[in-house]
Amino acid sequence: MQKPSVVIVSPALAAANNGNWQTARRWAGFLSQNYRTRITLQWPDGPTSKQDHVMLALHARRSAPSVQAWAQAHPQRGLAVVLTGTDLYRDIAVDPAAQQSLHLAQRLVVLQPLGLQSLPAEHQAKAQAIFQSVSTRQTLSKTQRHLRVVMVGHLRAEKSPQTLFEAVHLLRDEPSILIDHIGAASDAALGQQAQATAAACPRYRWLGALPHAATRGYIQRAHLLVHTSAMEGGAHVLMEAVCSGTPVLASRIDGNVGMLGKGYVGYFEPGDAAGLVSLLRACAAELTASSPGNWLATLQAQCASRAHLFAPQAEQTALLALVRELIQETS
């Protein structure tokens, strides 16, 4: 008997190399043993569309046309919508298409538990949190000569790279902190700011977009990953750092707190470059032994305590249960 078909609608494919693509690719792999799966930018996408049993749509707003087409063509077949940070913390409050996606879906998925609180009350009963996952990587030895810091994320307003630029300028004359910044310039003006910052501050490098494997290598070799986002649903790069033995300094927003925990000590307020600099200086001073302390050890231990949440087996089990329920309820 032919396996049921699951179509994953993603607003980004492999060329984008972003969180949406990583999620779509990983979920297709998790489902492939039990279901026929494919990833598409928009549905319907050809003659085989009529045979699809379940749609998993990433992004309530950007995948809204596919969600609406599915609900019209297959109102009795399973539909789950996965909400991103811009969905949760902006679009579902103001965008009619995103709001319609919530109404049409049989299931809603958020990527960390605090995301559930941002859903309208009438939709919370059909929502669940599924942590994304990543494979564990070996913790690499790190230089003791200086603090190596990496930030990963395409340059766009939601990631608040300006916070990093401002922090870099504040650290301009400090040789003990080196910062690498990975990500394409989704916003050309932010790319120009990154170039200007690199020209003015030689201990900051903007590396542009890199392949996923190379990016993970930078994360593994860094003492810290910095994550300055103003808006996140549940950042893939946080998991990659935690599961590579690299602790995180992150903005105190729901998307980060939902992943790292309310008691995590490595937060700075959103947009607070001075607060980020203070944390970086404390870690650098500890690394060079000019100021004894346990900042890095504490951050590392707290991150390690969260790593089990991002295990691939846990994500796969939750995803398979979701798809199975959608098929059973609508068959």
N, C-alpha and C positions, 0 to 999 in steps of 0.2 A: 504494500500500500504506500502511496506517495506521501511524503512528509508534508505537514501543513507549511504554508508559506508565510514568512514574517518579513515585512518591508520596513526598513529604518529610513526615515526621512531626516536628512541632515542638511543644514544650511551651508555646510562646508565639507569639501572632500579632501583628498590627500594633499593636494597642492597647498591648501591653506595651513596645514600642520598646526591646527589649533585644538582647543579642548573639545569642541564639537566633533571634529574628525576623530580624535583619539577615542572618545566615547563610542561613536558609531562603529569604528573598526573593532574595538574590544567586544562590544555587545554582539556583533555579527559572529565573531569567533566563539563566544560563549554559547550561542544558540545553534551553531552549525551542526552539532551532532544530532540534535532533535528536530530541527526545522530547516527548511530551505530559506535562506536569508539573502538579502541584497540591500545595498545602500544606494539611495538616490537623492538627488537635490530636490526633486519635485514629483509628486504623484498626481495623476497616473503617468507612467513612464513607458508605456508600451502594451502590447497585447497580453503579456503575462499579468498585468495589473488586476485583471478580473479574477485571477486565481488566488490572490492574497487573502489570508485569513485574519491577520493582525497587522496593524500599523503602530509603530513606535515613532512618534514625531518629536524630534529635538527642537525646542524653541517654540513657544506659544505664538509669538508674533511672526517671526520669519518663516515658519512652516505653516502659517494659518491657511494659505490657499490650498495646500495639500490636505490639511485637516478638514476643511469644509468640503472639498471634493470627495473625500472618503466618506464623510457622514452622509452626503447626498447619495453616493453610489452604493454604499454598504452600511446602512444604518443599523443593521443587526450584527455587524462584525466588530471585533475588539479594537479599541482605539485608546492608546495611552499617550499622553503629552508630557514631555520632560521639560521642566522649567529651568531656564538659565537665570543668571543674576540680573540681567536687564529685564527679563520677564518679571521676576519677583519684586524687584525693588524700583521698577519704573513702569513698565509697559502695561501690566495688568490693571494698574490704577487709572490709566488714561487712554489706552489704545483699544478701540472697539474690536479689532480683529483678534488681538490677544485675549480679550475677555470672552469672545465667542469660542475660542479654542478651549477655554476652561469649561464652558457649558457643554460642548460637544463630546468631550473626552469621557470615557467610562472610568478611567484611572488617571491620576496625576502623580508625577514623580518629582521630588526635589532631591538635591544631591547632598544635603546635610540637614539635621533635624530642625534647626532654627528656621529653615525655609518654610516649614509648615505653618508657623505663626504669621507669615506674611500673606497667606492665602485668605480670600474672603471666607467668612465662616460657613457659608452654604456649600463650599467645595472641600472643606477639610476632611470630611468623612471618607471621601474617595481618594485621598492623597496618602502617600507614604514616602519615607526617605530611604534612598539607597545610596550608600557611600560608593563612590567610584573606587577603582582598585588599580594597583600597579605592582609589578614584580619587585621583590626585594633585590637590591644591589649591594655589592660588597662596599663597606666603608673604607675609603682609601686613606692612606696616610697623608697628612697635610703639613705644609711648611710651617715652621715656627718663626720665620723671619718677619712675617707680616700677616695681617688678617686678610684673607681672600674672601671677597663677597661677590655673589652673583645675583642679578635680578633677571627673571625670565618672563616675557610677556610682550606681545605686539604693542607697538606704541599707539595707543588710542586713549581717549579721555577717561574711559571707565577704569583703566589701569593706573591712572594718576602718575604717569612717569615724571611729571613736573616736581612731585615730592622728592623723587630721587635726584633730579637735576639740582634742586635747591640744596639737598644734603651734600651732594658732591662739592658744590661751591663752598659750603661751610667747612669741608674737610680738605680744601685745596692744598694747604700747606702742611698736611700731616702725612709723612711717608709710610706710616705703619698700616695704612688701610688701602687696599687695591680693590677696585670695583669693576666687574665685567657686566655688561648689559646686553642681553640677547633678545632679539625680537625685530620683526619687520616694521617699517614705518607705515602703519595703516593710515595715519594722519601725517601728511607731508610736513606740516608745520612742526609737529613734534619731532620728526626726523631731523629737521634743521636745528632744533634746539639740542638734540642729542649730539649732533656734529659740533655745534658751538661749544657745548659743555666739554666734549673730548678735547677740543683745541685749547680751551682755557685751563683744563685740569688734567694733567698728564697721567694721573693715577686712576682715571676713569676711561674705560674703553667701551664704545658701542660697537658690537660685533655684528649687528644686523640679524637676519634670519639664519638659523643653522639647522641642519638635520637633527631629528629627534635624538639619535644615538650620541651625536656630538654634544648636544645640550645636556644630556644626562651626565656625560663625562665632566663637564664644567661644574654641574651640581655636586657630583661626587668629590671633586677636588676642593670645593669651597669650604670654608669654615662656617659660613652662614648663607642662607638664601633670604633675600629681602623681597617682600611682597607688599607693594604700596597701594593696592587697588582701592578705589572708592566704591566699587560695586562688584560683587561676586556671588555666583550661585553655589560654588564649591570648586575651588581652583585645582585643576589637575596637577599643577606644578608643586603645590604644597605636599601632595601625597608623594610625588617623586623625590622631594627633598627628605621627608620623614623616612621613607623606605630606602634611602641611600645613606642614612646616618648623618645627614646634614641638618642642623636645627634652623629655625626660621625666626625672622623678625617680621611681623605682619601688622597691617593696619587693623584697628579694632572695629571691624564691621561684622555683621551677622554671618556672612559667608565664610569668613576666616574663623570666627569664634566657634561656629558650628562644627568645624573640622578639628580645631586645635584644643577646644575646651575652654570653659569660662575662667578656669584658674591658671591658664597659661601666662607666664611672666614676660613673654617676648612681644607684647603689643605696644604700639604707639598709636596715638589718635590719628584718624584720617587727615591727610594733608599736613601733618605736624613734622616737618623736616627736622626741626631742632630736637624733637623727641627721638626721632630715628637716630640722629647723630649722637645723642647722649648714650643710647644703647650700643651703637657701634664703637664709640670710644671706650666704654666700659669693657667690652669684649676684647678690643685690641690691647688695652692696658693689661688685662689679665693674661693674654697670650704671650706678651713680651715680658711678663713677670714684673712690670713696673708698679702694678697695683694688684696684690694678691686678692683672689676672690674665687667664686665658683659659678659665675654667670654662664659660661659656655657649658659647663658640666650640668647645670640645672636645666638649661634649654635642651640639651641633648637627651637628658633623662625624661623630660616631659614629652618630647617628641617621640621617643622610643615607646613610651607608654600608650601612644595612640596608633602605633603602626598596625596593630592587629585589626583595627577597624577597616583598613584598606587592603585586606587580603583578597586576592582574586576569587578564592573559593566562596567567600561570603557574598561578594557581588554577584557571582554567577548563580548561586542558590536563590538569591532574592529575585533576580531577573527571570530565571526559569519559572519560579512560582508565579510571578506576575503574568507571564505569557500564558501559562497553563490556565490560570483563572480566567483570563480574557477569552480563551477558546472555549472553556467549559460554560461560561456564563452566556455566551452569544451563539452557541452551536444549536 
